[in-house]
Amino acid sequence: MTTVLIVVVVILAVAVVALAGARVWDHFRRPAAVQATSSRRILFPFVAGALSQRALDAALRLAKTEGATLVPVFLARVSLDLPLDSALPRQCSMAMPLLEAVEQRATEAGVPVDSRIDRGRNRRHALRQAIAQERYDRIVIAAASEGSPGFDAEDVAWLLEHAAGEIVVLRPSEDDQLTPGLRRTPARGPRQRGDVHGVSRAGETASSR
């Protein structure tokens, strides 16, 4: 009986040591979380099928320069026949790879990330929810262009009317979409003519009409 007890104790001890070693290895293998050096936050809303490389690059450059936190927000659409807080497994399955791609790019750039999923009845409603619920100092958003989905002119005009802070609007090219798991294609800088429109707007966030 004593021998069996000793064997059990040895097995448990080995298991504890192995578990502790695995945790230590996982700690060193996992990249350290990037810490923000200021309280500034840059909101980066996007929808499924419209994650712009160029807009993300611009948001990361701004966040890096300012020591700000990037807040990528996936805007999920909830149909009218469902409660607004309903579980959305299909959209979440689309959102997670995109958010993970953003977080990976942000980690490589040394930018802290605070990801979100905001929901609404349509794109505009979800955008309204995002600017009402999230704290931010600047918004970076990709406008729709031919062959590249994004926020249309009416959405951008509505955002300029209702959102506080500085708003940076980029017009992506046709091949600008970021695909999770693939290396990004070279993107032009955000200051080229016709690509970036920076708009400063002071005041509190207004409610939707």
Backbone as ProteinMPNN parsed JSONL, in Angstrom:
{"seq_chain_A": "MTTVLIVVVVILAVAVVALAGARVWDHFRRPAAVQATSSRRILFPFVAGALSQRALDAALRLAKTEGATLVPVFLARVSLDLPLDSALPRQCSMAMPLLEAVEQRATEAGVPVDSRIDRGRNRRHALRQAIAQERYDRIVIAAASEGSPGFDAEDVAWLLEHAAGEIVVLRPSEDDQLTPGLRRTPARGPRQRGDVHGVSRAGETASSR", "coords_chain_A": {"N_chain_A": [[0.835, -1.206, 0.0], [1.975, 1.182, 0.825], [3.936, 1.499, -1.122], [2.404, 1.866, -3.427], [1.2, 4.291, -2.771], [3.434, 5.954, -2.734], [4.171, 5.859, -5.422], [1.947, 7.113, -6.589], [2.179, 9.664, -5.483], [4.606, 10.483, -6.622], [3.917, 10.492, -9.338], [1.969, 12.53, -9.355], [3.585, 14.674, -8.581], [5.357, 14.861, -10.751], [3.504, 15.532, -12.736], [2.654, 18.058, -11.85], [5.052, 19.536, -12.048], [5.469, 19.339, -14.812], [3.21, 20.712, -15.761], [3.675, 23.265, -14.715], [6.029, 23.875, -16.075], [5.065, 23.939, -18.701], [3.411, 26.159, -18.588], [5.254, 28.19, -18.06], [6.783, 28.065, -20.428], [4.799, 28.721, -22.293], [4.349, 31.317, -21.489], [6.744, 32.638, -22.214], [6.728, 32.129, -24.909], [4.487, 33.406, -25.898], [3.737, 36.581, -27.263], [4.441, 39.628, -25.564], [1.957, 41.786, -24.159], [1.232, 44.889, -25.678], [1.759, 48.008, -24.244], [-0.104, 50.98, -23.769], [1.05, 54.33, -24.18], [-0.211, 56.665, -23.783], [-3.431, 58.195, -23.106], [-4.945, 58.36, -25.335], [-7.21, 57.312, -27.908], [-7.921, 55.594, -30.889], [-10.517, 55.163, -32.988], [-11.521, 52.554, -35.107], [-13.665, 51.687, -37.214], [-15.201, 49.012, -39.079], [-16.663, 46.858, -41.581], [-17.867, 43.543, -42.435], [-16.055, 42.091, -45.077], [-14.897, 44.459, -45.846], [-12.37, 45.356, -44.871], [-9.977, 47.556, -44.901], [-6.672, 47.695, -46.0], [-5.142, 50.014, -46.352], [-6.465, 51.959, -44.821], [-6.196, 50.762, -42.316], [-3.381, 50.75, -42.083], [-2.928, 53.512, -41.963], [-4.282, 54.154, -39.585], [-2.735, 52.699, -37.757], [-0.247, 53.95, -38.026], [-0.832, 56.512, -37.072], [-1.607, 55.869, -34.448], [0.783, 54.798, -33.489], [2.485, 57.018, -33.588], [1.256, 58.738, -31.759], [1.22, 57.273, -29.457], [-1.118, 55.978, -28.919], [-4.066, 53.933, -28.297], [-5.341, 51.507, -30.473], [-8.635, 51.021, -31.527], [-10.25, 48.729, -32.937], [-13.354, 48.2, -34.472], [-15.754, 45.969, -35.204], [-18.606, 46.127, -37.108], [-21.616, 44.789, -36.635], [-24.532, 43.501, -38.19], [-27.892, 43.306, -37.184], [-30.818, 41.681, -37.809], [-34.211, 42.891, -38.181], [-36.076, 41.162, -37.1], [-34.97, 40.021, -34.9], [-33.901, 40.303, -31.462], [-31.826, 43.053, -30.427], [-29.645, 42.331, -28.932], [-29.136, 39.725, -29.606], [-27.54, 36.503, -30.035], [-25.0, 36.157, -32.456], [-23.795, 34.045, -34.269], [-22.874, 33.545, -36.924], [-21.976, 36.045, -37.904], [-20.113, 36.627, -35.958], [-18.273, 34.638, -36.495], [-17.214, 35.64, -38.801], [-16.203, 38.023, -37.911], [-14.168, 37.48, -35.993], [-11.751, 36.356, -37.282], [-11.017, 38.634, -38.766], [-10.651, 40.621, -36.793], [-8.59, 39.39, -35.409], [-6.61, 39.486, -37.37], [-6.206, 42.241, -37.524], [-5.274, 42.702, -34.912], [-2.908, 41.229, -34.963], [-1.387, 42.644, -36.874], [-1.244, 45.069, -35.513], [0.209, 44.348, -33.225], [2.653, 43.688, -34.401], [3.362, 46.233, -35.188], [3.74, 47.441, -32.795], [1.597, 48.563, -31.41], [-0.94, 49.085, -29.043], [-4.071, 47.304, -28.626], [-7.623, 47.364, -28.497], [-10.126, 45.567, -29.009], [-13.456, 45.507, -30.442], [-16.93, 44.554, -30.864], [-19.627, 45.968, -32.238], [-23.126, 46.378, -32.591], [-25.985, 46.766, -34.776], [-29.061, 47.734, -36.451], [-28.582, 48.275, -39.051], [-25.812, 49.327, -41.134], [-25.371, 52.06, -40.619], [-26.749, 52.431, -38.191], [-25.283, 50.719, -36.503], [-22.849, 52.037, -36.59], [-23.561, 54.406, -35.344], [-24.076, 53.38, -32.783], [-21.505, 52.644, -32.094], [-20.015, 55.097, -31.954], [-21.374, 56.273, -29.921], [-21.03, 54.617, -27.714], [-18.316, 54.047, -27.379], [-15.163, 55.28, -26.179], [-13.148, 57.722, -27.642], [-10.656, 59.563, -29.512], [-10.108, 60.082, -32.114], [-11.301, 59.144, -35.352], [-10.751, 56.702, -37.779], [-11.6, 55.827, -40.984], [-12.69, 53.819, -43.76], [-13.714, 54.81, -46.895], [-16.23, 53.857, -49.281], [-15.371, 52.629, -52.517], [-15.117, 52.16, -56.092], [-15.305, 48.784, -56.695], [-14.381, 48.209, -54.181], [-15.706, 47.583, -51.162], [-17.149, 49.588, -48.551], [-17.737, 52.388, -46.402], [-20.331, 54.37, -47.573], [-20.883, 57.555, -49.31], [-22.996, 58.86, -48.037], [-22.962, 57.694, -45.494], [-20.459, 58.612, -44.596], [-20.889, 61.395, -44.646], [-22.9, 61.557, -42.716], [-21.445, 60.711, -40.48], [-19.543, 62.775, -40.238], [-21.248, 64.747, -39.471], [-22.27, 63.92, -37.0], [-20.324, 62.779, -35.311], [-17.832, 63.296, -32.797], [-14.551, 64.864, -32.424], [-11.51, 64.291, -34.409], [-11.77, 63.221, -37.781], [-10.668, 60.887, -40.049], [-10.802, 60.099, -43.35], [-10.393, 57.614, -45.714], [-9.935, 56.699, -49.12], [-9.995, 53.679, -50.479], [-8.193, 51.515, -52.822], [-8.989, 49.162, -55.498], [-7.755, 46.711, -54.899], [-7.39, 46.671, -52.172], [-8.307, 45.276, -49.993], [-7.904, 43.575, -46.916], [-6.939, 40.324, -46.298], [-7.471, 37.84, -43.941], [-4.791, 35.902, -42.614], [-3.175, 36.003, -44.819], [-0.306, 37.505, -46.396], [-0.01, 41.002, -46.534], [-0.67, 43.135, -49.344], [1.449, 45.594, -50.972], [0.773, 48.88, -49.923], [-0.192, 52.196, -50.782], [0.953, 55.267, -49.332], [-0.91, 57.22, -46.879], [-1.096, 59.912, -47.512], [-1.256, 60.622, -50.127], [-2.492, 62.394, -52.928], [-5.993, 62.686, -53.203], [-6.526, 60.445, -51.724], [-6.719, 60.684, -48.927], [-8.676, 62.382, -46.568], [-8.669, 64.558, -44.092], [-10.606, 65.578, -41.389], [-11.41, 67.85, -38.915], [-13.403, 68.002, -36.052], [-15.084, 69.51, -33.486], [-16.78, 69.118, -30.299], [-19.557, 67.513, -28.614], [-20.631, 64.058, -28.941], [-23.369, 63.589, -30.957], [-26.808, 62.535, -30.898], [-28.486, 60.12, -33.002], [-30.392, 61.06, -35.873]], "CA_chain_A": [[0.0, 0.0, 0.0], [2.891, 2.316, 0.907], [4.58, 1.632, -2.433], [1.411, 2.456, -4.339], [1.044, 5.698, -2.393], [4.636, 6.675, -3.186], [4.079, 5.972, -6.877], [0.927, 8.123, -6.889], [2.744, 10.974, -5.146], [5.613, 10.804, -7.637], [3.21, 10.831, -10.585], [1.379, 13.857, -9.182], [4.661, 15.66, -8.572], [5.814, 15.013, -12.133], [2.46, 16.241, -13.48], [2.692, 19.464, -11.439], [6.249, 20.132, -12.645], [5.25, 19.449, -16.261], [2.237, 21.778, -15.99], [4.345, 24.536, -14.453], [6.947, 24.117, -17.184], [4.286, 24.31, -19.892], [2.941, 27.53, -18.419], [6.408, 29.077, -18.236], [7.091, 28.082, -21.862], [3.748, 29.467, -22.973], [4.538, 32.726, -21.167], [7.836, 33.171, -23.012], [6.409, 31.972, -26.325], [3.44, 34.352, -26.253], [4.251, 37.945, -27.266], [3.958, 40.462, -24.466], [0.958, 42.764, -24.542], [1.769, 46.225, -25.867], [1.156, 48.958, -23.322], [-0.306, 52.325, -24.301], [1.828, 55.367, -23.519], [-1.092, 57.809, -23.577], [-4.832, 57.81, -22.963], [-5.635, 58.588, -26.593], [-7.778, 56.12, -28.539], [-8.304, 55.788, -32.286], [-11.6, 54.253, -33.373], [-11.348, 52.057, -36.476], [-14.821, 50.851, -37.547], [-15.218, 48.366, -40.389], [-17.706, 45.862, -41.75], [-17.41, 42.314, -43.086], [-15.744, 42.253, -46.492], [-14.393, 45.799, -46.147], [-11.267, 45.72, -43.999], [-9.032, 48.215, -45.791], [-5.268, 47.726, -45.599], [-4.636, 51.382, -46.311], [-7.034, 52.621, -43.654], [-5.561, 50.175, -41.134], [-2.016, 51.26, -42.014], [-2.991, 54.905, -41.513], [-4.655, 54.145, -38.172], [-1.588, 52.207, -36.987], [0.785, 54.987, -38.009], [-1.272, 57.56, -36.157], [-1.551, 55.342, -33.085], [2.198, 54.659, -33.139], [3.03, 58.356, -33.375], [0.648, 59.36, -30.588], [1.193, 56.378, -28.316], [-2.535, 55.75, -28.67], [-4.613, 52.587, -28.424], [-6.228, 51.305, -31.618], [-9.894, 50.376, -31.144], [-10.965, 48.215, -34.11], [-14.746, 47.897, -34.152], [-16.512, 45.264, -36.237], [-20.007, 46.532, -37.05], [-22.464, 43.636, -36.957], [-25.92, 43.842, -38.51], [-28.888, 42.45, -36.554], [-32.072, 41.85, -38.55], [-35.303, 43.458, -37.392], [-36.866, 40.127, -36.437], [-34.212, 39.517, -33.759], [-33.506, 41.302, -30.468], [-30.543, 43.651, -30.765], [-28.573, 41.645, -28.21], [-29.15, 38.305, -29.964], [-26.283, 35.871, -30.421], [-24.796, 36.237, -33.903], [-22.654, 33.145, -34.524], [-22.335, 33.674, -38.284], [-21.205, 37.279, -38.01], [-18.946, 36.508, -35.08], [-17.285, 33.803, -37.186], [-16.548, 36.513, -39.77], [-15.527, 39.11, -37.211], [-12.994, 37.077, -35.239], [-10.508, 36.34, -38.092], [-10.656, 39.997, -39.146], [-10.106, 41.274, -35.609], [-7.285, 38.774, -35.135], [-5.663, 40.023, -38.354], [-5.882, 43.601, -37.089], [-4.461, 42.621, -33.699], [-1.574, 40.764, -35.351], [-0.697, 43.766, -37.505], [-0.982, 46.068, -34.479], [1.298, 43.84, -32.397], [3.883, 43.851, -35.176], [3.683, 47.664, -35.23], [3.936, 47.926, -31.433], [0.447, 49.392, -31.057], [-1.922, 48.367, -28.225], [-5.357, 47.118, -29.289], [-8.786, 47.084, -27.657], [-11.102, 45.213, -30.046], [-14.871, 45.591, -30.106], [-17.977, 44.229, -31.832], [-20.836, 46.741, -31.978], [-24.198, 45.881, -33.451], [-27.066, 47.679, -35.1], [-30.013, 47.223, -37.438], [-27.916, 48.432, -40.337], [-24.454, 49.855, -40.982], [-25.438, 53.375, -39.993], [-27.147, 52.261, -36.794], [-24.148, 50.148, -35.782], [-21.863, 53.102, -36.477], [-24.065, 55.299, -34.299], [-23.85, 52.712, -31.514], [-20.071, 52.659, -31.806], [-19.541, 56.414, -31.525], [-22.053, 56.617, -28.675], [-20.618, 53.755, -26.614], [-16.866, 53.94, -27.226], [-14.387, 56.497, -25.94], [-12.158, 57.859, -28.705], [-10.207, 60.916, -29.836], [-10.063, 60.209, -33.568], [-11.876, 58.027, -36.101], [-10.196, 56.426, -39.113], [-12.625, 55.034, -41.654], [-12.481, 53.628, -45.196], [-14.879, 55.102, -47.719], [-16.455, 52.918, -50.371], [-14.943, 53.043, -53.848], [-15.465, 51.154, -57.096], [-14.628, 47.516, -56.505], [-13.941, 48.051, -52.796], [-16.805, 47.967, -50.287], [-16.809, 50.412, -47.393], [-18.806, 53.301, -46.023], [-20.651, 55.213, -48.714], [-20.801, 58.995, -49.084], [-24.007, 59.257, -47.058], [-22.458, 57.292, -44.181], [-19.373, 59.515, -44.232], [-21.494, 62.688, -44.342], [-23.576, 61.411, -41.422], [-20.419, 60.636, -39.447], [-19.012, 64.12, -40.07], [-22.274, 65.563, -38.81], [-22.646, 63.456, -35.674], [-19.226, 62.276, -34.479], [-16.903, 64.278, -32.254], [-13.142, 64.6, -32.662], [-11.003, 64.33, -35.786], [-12.184, 62.093, -38.61], [-9.811, 60.681, -41.215], [-11.498, 59.251, -44.316], [-9.517, 57.162, -46.79], [-10.59, 56.04, -50.243], [-9.106, 52.571, -50.864], [-8.197, 51.058, -54.207], [-9.738, 47.925, -55.695], [-7.055, 45.574, -54.317], [-6.984, 47.135, -50.858], [-8.909, 44.48, -48.933], [-6.998, 42.745, -46.136], [-7.439, 38.962, -46.133], [-6.826, 37.209, -42.788], [-3.931, 34.759, -42.87], [-2.317, 36.227, -45.978], [0.525, 38.685, -46.316], [-0.667, 42.14, -47.159], [-0.045, 43.688, -50.539], [1.949, 46.941, -50.697], [-0.243, 49.921, -49.961], [0.349, 53.536, -50.889], [0.831, 56.052, -48.113], [-2.217, 57.855, -46.742], [-1.082, 61.329, -47.806], [-1.289, 60.874, -51.558], [-3.65, 63.193, -53.343], [-7.214, 61.96, -53.519], [-6.695, 59.252, -50.909], [-7.014, 60.961, -47.536], [-9.339, 63.638, -46.26], [-8.727, 64.69, -42.64], [-11.595, 66.58, -40.996], [-11.479, 68.026, -37.473], [-14.733, 68.434, -35.637], [-15.151, 69.548, -32.027], [-18.121, 69.038, -29.746], [-19.985, 66.24, -28.068], [-21.274, 63.144, -29.87], [-24.805, 63.822, -30.995], [-27.621, 61.337, -31.133], [-28.905, 59.951, -34.39], [-31.695, 61.662, -36.249]], "C_chain_A": [[0.874, 1.261, 0.0], [3.568, 2.56, -0.447], [3.651, 2.287, -3.444], [1.248, 3.933, -4.054], [2.233, 6.528, -2.875], [4.596, 6.887, -4.692], [3.088, 7.062, -7.278], [1.469, 9.518, -6.625], [3.771, 11.4, -6.18], [4.957, 11.225, -8.95], [2.603, 12.225, -10.498], [2.443, 14.94, -9.205], [5.174, 15.922, -9.977], [4.795, 15.805, -12.95], [2.471, 17.725, -13.143], [3.877, 20.173, -12.064], [6.064, 20.33, -14.147], [4.288, 20.582, -16.582], [2.871, 23.14, -15.776], [5.303, 24.881, -15.586], [6.228, 24.551, -18.438], [3.809, 25.745, -19.798], [4.074, 28.532, -18.597], [6.77, 29.188, -19.715], [6.078, 28.896, -22.639], [3.905, 30.964, -22.72], [5.63, 33.343, -22.033], [7.541, 33.09, -24.507], [5.401, 33.017, -26.786], [3.986, 35.77, -26.232], [3.636, 38.771, -26.153], [2.951, 41.479, -24.987], [1.601, 44.143, -24.635], [1.025, 47.187, -24.958], [1.036, 50.329, -23.975], [0.525, 53.328, -23.507], [1.041, 56.659, -23.359], [-2.521, 57.295, -23.458], [-5.61, 57.962, -24.265], [-6.069, 57.266, -27.22], [-8.24, 56.477, -29.942], [-9.315, 54.728, -32.666], [-11.444, 53.866, -34.836], [-12.513, 51.13, -36.813], [-14.704, 50.254, -38.94], [-16.319, 47.318, -40.401], [-17.123, 44.639, -42.444], [-17.173, 42.574, -44.57], [-15.176, 43.607, -46.847], [-13.347, 46.228, -45.132], [-10.134, 46.25, -44.875], [-7.622, 48.196, -45.214], [-4.787, 49.156, -45.401], [-5.182, 52.138, -45.112], [-6.405, 52.083, -42.37], [-4.138, 50.679, -40.976], [-1.994, 52.701, -41.492], [-3.313, 54.97, -40.021], [-3.489, 53.694, -37.294], [-0.477, 53.253, -36.925], [0.42, 56.107, -37.043], [-1.165, 57.103, -34.706], [-0.112, 55.226, -32.608], [2.788, 56.02, -32.796], [2.544, 58.96, -32.068], [0.718, 58.501, -29.331], [-0.228, 55.989, -27.935], [-2.885, 54.268, -28.788], [-5.516, 52.534, -29.648], [-7.455, 50.527, -31.156], [-10.593, 49.911, -32.415], [-12.36, 47.77, -33.712], [-15.402, 47.225, -35.353], [-17.981, 45.619, -36.06], [-20.878, 45.38, -37.552], [-23.905, 44.095, -37.19], [-26.857, 42.812, -37.894], [-30.223, 42.707, -37.246], [-33.196, 42.275, -37.612], [-36.11, 42.407, -36.642], [-36.146, 39.516, -35.233], [-33.967, 40.631, -32.753], [-32.098, 41.807, -30.771], [-29.375, 42.947, -30.089], [-28.537, 40.142, -28.501], [-27.746, 37.79, -30.26], [-26.181, 35.857, -31.948], [-23.605, 35.355, -34.294], [-22.043, 33.319, -35.904], [-21.478, 34.926, -38.412], [-19.984, 37.265, -37.108], [-17.857, 35.663, -35.736], [-16.568, 34.593, -38.274], [-15.714, 37.568, -39.068], [-14.205, 38.672, -36.596], [-11.719, 36.989, -36.087], [-10.051, 37.736, -38.492], [-10.038, 40.743, -37.967], [-8.743, 40.705, -35.239], [-6.223, 39.279, -36.106], [-5.237, 41.437, -37.976], [-4.958, 43.566, -35.881], [-3.038, 42.159, -34.022], [-0.762, 41.891, -35.971], [-0.341, 44.825, -36.468], [0.169, 45.63, -33.58], [2.635, 43.987, -33.111], [4.328, 45.305, -35.211], [3.938, 48.237, -33.842], [2.824, 48.828, -30.954], [-0.528, 48.574, -30.203], [-3.29, 48.368, -28.884], [-6.44, 46.825, -28.252], [-9.961, 46.817, -28.599], [-12.529, 45.233, -29.528], [-15.717, 44.979, -31.226], [-19.209, 45.019, -31.418], [-21.883, 46.349, -32.997], [-25.262, 46.937, -33.67], [-27.966, 47.055, -36.151], [-29.471, 47.338, -38.857], [-26.55, 49.056, -40.07], [-24.45, 51.188, -40.247], [-25.784, 53.275, -38.51], [-26.009, 51.7, -35.962], [-23.053, 51.193, -35.592], [-22.277, 54.096, -35.395], [-23.834, 54.702, -32.922], [-22.373, 52.798, -31.118], [-19.618, 54.018, -31.287], [-20.214, 56.852, -30.235], [-21.483, 55.851, -27.484], [-19.119, 53.766, -26.36], [-16.239, 55.298, -26.95], [-13.288, 56.567, -26.993], [-11.793, 59.323, -28.882], [-10.206, 61.169, -31.341], [-10.707, 58.97, -34.181], [-11.142, 57.918, -37.431], [-11.157, 55.465, -39.798], [-12.331, 54.954, -43.15], [-13.779, 53.912, -45.943], [-15.003, 54.05, -48.808], [-15.908, 53.503, -51.664], [-15.266, 51.912, -54.812], [-14.632, 49.889, -56.896], [-14.158, 47.268, -55.085], [-15.045, 48.51, -51.864], [-16.308, 48.76, -49.082], [-17.989, 51.283, -47.056], [-19.059, 54.272, -47.166], [-20.653, 56.688, -48.311], [-21.815, 59.463, -48.04], [-23.585, 58.874, -45.642], [-21.369, 58.242, -43.694], [-19.929, 60.879, -43.854], [-22.202, 62.646, -42.992], [-22.567, 61.398, -40.28], [-19.819, 62.014, -39.177], [-19.985, 65.011, -39.307], [-22.454, 65.199, -37.348], [-21.494, 63.039, -34.765], [-18.326, 63.413, -34.017], [-15.479, 63.93, -32.651], [-12.754, 64.69, -34.122], [-11.405, 63.063, -36.526], [-11.285, 62.036, -39.841], [-10.498, 59.675, -42.127], [-10.533, 58.905, -45.442], [-10.341, 56.478, -47.869], [-9.67, 54.936, -50.742], [-9.18, 52.275, -52.351], [-8.89, 49.705, -54.291], [-9.09, 46.739, -54.991], [-6.619, 45.846, -52.875], [-7.48, 46.255, -49.718], [-7.873, 43.595, -48.251], [-7.64, 41.387, -45.904], [-6.731, 38.302, -44.966], [-5.988, 36.01, -43.202], [-3.008, 34.916, -44.052], [-1.475, 37.461, -45.76], [-0.145, 39.819, -47.063], [0.064, 42.548, -48.426], [0.428, 45.09, -50.236], [0.841, 47.966, -50.856], [0.417, 51.281, -50.054], [0.137, 54.276, -49.576], [-0.468, 56.819, -48.081], [-2.242, 59.314, -47.152], [-1.079, 61.628, -49.291], [-2.58, 61.578, -51.932], [-4.821, 62.305, -53.71], [-7.464, 60.756, -52.642], [-7.168, 59.559, -49.492], [-7.678, 62.311, -47.407], [-9.455, 63.708, -44.754], [-9.677, 65.816, -42.281], [-11.604, 66.652, -39.484], [-12.85, 68.564, -37.12], [-14.792, 68.381, -34.13], [-16.588, 69.409, -31.579], [-18.439, 67.652, -29.255], [-20.632, 65.38, -29.136], [-22.774, 63.332, -29.813], [-25.558, 62.532, -31.238], [-28.071, 61.3, -32.58], [-30.229, 60.64, -34.641], [-32.758, 60.601, -36.409]], "O_chain_A": [[0.595, 2.245, -0.685], [3.746, 3.707, -0.858], [4.062, 3.152, -4.217], [1.166, 4.743, -4.977], [2.071, 7.649, -3.357], [4.944, 7.961, -5.184], [3.353, 7.841, -8.193], [1.262, 10.439, -7.415], [3.802, 12.566, -6.573], [5.383, 12.185, -9.592], [2.702, 13.012, -11.44], [2.233, 16.006, -9.783], [5.4, 17.071, -10.356], [5.171, 16.651, -13.761], [2.319, 18.565, -14.03], [3.737, 21.291, -12.56], [6.454, 21.362, -14.694], [4.495, 21.328, -17.54], [2.64, 24.066, -16.553], [5.385, 26.034, -16.01], [6.705, 25.423, -19.164], [3.799, 26.471, -20.792], [3.891, 29.589, -19.202], [7.036, 30.286, -20.205], [6.436, 29.666, -23.53], [3.638, 31.783, -23.599], [5.463, 34.455, -22.535], [8.052, 33.896, -25.284], [5.449, 33.465, -27.932], [4.649, 36.142, -25.264], [2.455, 38.63, -25.838], [3.071, 41.971, -26.108], [2.41, 44.521, -23.788], [-0.205, 47.178, -24.912], [1.957, 50.787, -24.651], [0.683, 53.185, -22.295], [1.572, 57.648, -22.853], [-2.789, 56.114, -23.679], [-6.816, 57.716, -24.293], [-5.397, 56.244, -27.085], [-8.864, 57.515, -30.163], [-9.009, 53.535, -32.666], [-11.26, 54.723, -35.701], [-12.373, 49.911, -36.711], [-14.186, 50.885, -39.862], [-16.842, 46.94, -39.353], [-16.015, 44.691, -42.978], [-17.995, 43.202, -45.237], [-14.984, 43.899, -48.028], [-13.419, 47.331, -44.59], [-9.419, 45.477, -45.512], [-7.4, 48.626, -44.082], [-4.116, 49.472, -44.418], [-4.447, 52.876, -44.455], [-6.115, 52.844, -41.448], [-3.718, 51.003, -39.866], [-1.143, 53.06, -40.677], [-2.701, 55.739, -39.28], [-3.277, 54.241, -36.211], [0.162, 53.421, -35.887], [1.265, 56.588, -36.288], [-0.697, 57.845, -33.842], [0.185, 55.523, -31.451], [3.514, 56.15, -31.811], [3.306, 59.61, -31.352], [0.32, 58.946, -28.255], [-0.512, 55.704, -26.771], [-2.109, 53.466, -29.305], [-6.358, 53.411, -29.841], [-7.336, 49.504, -30.481], [-11.453, 50.626, -32.93], [-12.531, 47.047, -32.73], [-15.583, 47.85, -36.399], [-18.539, 45.431, -34.979], [-20.872, 45.047, -38.737], [-24.422, 44.958, -36.481], [-26.66, 41.606, -38.048], [-30.702, 43.84, -37.263], [-33.135, 42.045, -36.405], [-36.763, 42.727, -35.649], [-36.664, 38.587, -34.612], [-33.837, 41.792, -33.143], [-31.274, 41.069, -31.311], [-28.254, 42.958, -30.598], [-27.968, 39.374, -27.725], [-26.873, 38.548, -30.682], [-27.16, 35.579, -32.641], [-22.531, 35.865, -34.613], [-20.822, 33.251, -36.051], [-20.38, 34.876, -38.966], [-18.943, 37.826, -37.451], [-16.668, 35.929, -35.563], [-15.44, 34.261, -38.637], [-14.655, 37.965, -39.555], [-13.22, 39.407, -36.665], [-10.684, 37.499, -35.66], [-8.851, 38.005, -38.556], [-9.021, 41.419, -38.121], [-7.85, 41.436, -34.809], [-5.071, 39.479, -35.721], [-4.065, 41.794, -38.089], [-3.976, 44.307, -35.823], [-2.076, 42.642, -33.425], [0.409, 42.076, -35.639], [0.738, 45.416, -36.529], [1.012, 46.447, -33.21], [3.633, 44.366, -32.498], [5.524, 45.589, -35.258], [4.315, 49.402, -33.72], [3.063, 49.756, -30.18], [-0.907, 47.473, -30.601], [-3.64, 49.299, -29.609], [-6.203, 46.132, -27.263], [-10.704, 47.736, -28.944], [-12.784, 45.01, -28.345], [-15.285, 44.895, -32.376], [-19.777, 44.764, -30.356], [-21.557, 46.023, -34.138], [-25.425, 47.865, -32.879], [-27.673, 45.981, -36.677], [-29.861, 46.583, -39.748], [-26.179, 49.287, -38.919], [-23.626, 51.417, -39.362], [-25.182, 53.953, -37.676], [-25.784, 52.149, -34.838], [-22.401, 51.227, -34.548], [-21.442, 54.57, -34.626], [-23.446, 55.41, -31.993], [-22.043, 53.001, -29.949], [-18.909, 54.087, -30.284], [-19.689, 57.708, -29.524], [-21.455, 56.371, -26.369], [-18.687, 53.519, -25.234], [-16.719, 56.329, -27.423], [-12.575, 55.589, -27.215], [-12.529, 60.213, -28.457], [-10.291, 62.312, -31.791], [-10.663, 57.885, -33.603], [-10.936, 58.915, -38.122], [-11.488, 54.412, -39.252], [-11.793, 55.892, -43.737], [-14.817, 53.319, -45.649], [-14.018, 53.43, -49.209], [-15.967, 54.713, -51.886], [-15.649, 50.822, -54.386], [-13.402, 49.932, -56.926], [-13.587, 46.214, -54.806], [-15.307, 49.709, -51.774], [-15.163, 48.602, -48.657], [-19.126, 50.949, -47.389], [-18.137, 54.914, -47.668], [-20.455, 57.031, -47.146], [-21.524, 60.361, -47.249], [-23.817, 59.628, -44.697], [-21.352, 58.632, -42.526], [-19.504, 61.466, -42.86], [-22.112, 63.594, -42.212], [-22.802, 62.002, -39.233], [-19.608, 62.384, -38.022], [-19.575, 65.92, -38.585], [-22.758, 66.068, -36.531], [-21.68, 62.956, -33.551], [-18.088, 64.371, -34.752], [-15.219, 62.837, -33.154], [-13.546, 65.105, -34.968], [-11.381, 61.968, -35.964], [-11.159, 63.014, -40.578], [-10.748, 58.537, -41.73], [-9.93, 59.789, -46.049], [-11.309, 55.775, -47.583], [-8.654, 55.229, -51.372], [-10.093, 52.717, -53.048], [-9.328, 49.162, -53.277], [-9.797, 45.844, -54.528], [-5.607, 45.317, -52.414], [-7.098, 46.479, -48.569], [-7.065, 42.945, -48.914], [-8.75, 41.301, -45.379], [-5.504, 38.203, -44.98], [-6.408, 35.201, -44.029], [-2.144, 34.07, -44.28], [-1.872, 38.367, -45.027], [-0.773, 39.61, -48.101], [1.268, 42.332, -48.56], [-0.115, 45.737, -49.34], [0.067, 47.918, -51.812], [1.476, 51.498, -49.466], [-0.76, 53.94, -48.803], [-1.075, 57.056, -49.125], [-3.313, 59.921, -47.145], [-0.914, 62.784, -49.681], [-3.624, 61.368, -51.315], [-4.676, 61.313, -54.424], [-8.495, 60.098, -52.78], [-7.933, 58.787, -48.914], [-7.284, 63.274, -48.065], [-10.265, 62.984, -44.175], [-9.558, 66.914, -42.825], [-11.785, 65.631, -38.821], [-13.387, 69.45, -37.785], [-14.573, 67.322, -33.542], [-17.512, 69.561, -32.378], [-17.665, 66.718, -29.463], [-21.13, 65.903, -30.133], [-23.38, 63.244, -28.745], [-24.995, 61.554, -31.729], [-28.043, 62.307, -33.287], [-31.066, 60.782, -33.749], [-33.906, 60.919, -36.72]]}, "name": "protein", "num_of_chains": 1, "seq": "MTTVLIVVVVILAVAVVALAGARVWDHFRRPAAVQATSSRRILFPFVAGALSQRALDAALRLAKTEGATLVPVFLARVSLDLPLDSALPRQCSMAMPLLEAVEQRATEAGVPVDSRIDRGRNRRHALRQAIAQERYDRIVIAAASEGSPGFDAEDVAWLLEHAAGEIVVLRPSEDDQLTPGLRRTPARGPRQRGDVHGVSRAGETASSR"}
